[in-house]
Amino acid sequence: MRKRLIWIAPLAILGIVIFTWIGGELVMLLWNWLLPTLFGWRQITFWQAIGLLALCRILFGGFRLGGHGSPRSRLRQRMEERWGHMTPEKREKCRQEFFGRWGRVAPPDSKPSA
């Protein structure tokens, strides 16, 4: 088991480097092929392409490093677990407080109580 773990870290690092290199090259080639011709923009270098990939990841992908599902789905799952452990009285009080904050009347409970 330990011998196997010794190989995983270097292979993972090598995989990340290769994946980043391929992504940078691909972005650079596509940018330099399309954008100068279509819009008259300048060509970019490999490092600018890597920076563009990082910027797109920050703007559109967030900082999630692991796990599956969006943060919103994890929040929903946690709230459903909490809701399942509440008594019917606590649920009703929570619903009234939630909807009261927005100046609305809580709709009737659509889910059967567990």
Phi, psi and omega in degrees: 000318181293322179296324180293320180294329180297327182274340185292313183298310178298322179292323178295316178297316178299319178298318179296317180297315180295317179298317179294318179298313180297316179297317178297315178298316181297313179297316181298313181296316180294316178300309184291338179278319188262308192290321176297324181287316185283317188242356180077019179281161180286160173283157181243160178269173178301316183291328174292324177294320177297318177298321178295319176299316179296318179297317178296322178296318180293315185286321188248341185251344181078192184248020181296128181259336183201181180081164181243153180089157181280160176301329179295320180290326177292321177296316179298318180297316179296319180293322177295323177295315179297318181298322180293334180271354181278151172283160179303326179293317179294323178299313181296319178296317179297316180297317180296318179294317181298308182287332178295330178296332183258007178072027180240160175269137181294134176289161178299149182295121182270338180264139175292142181287144183269000000 
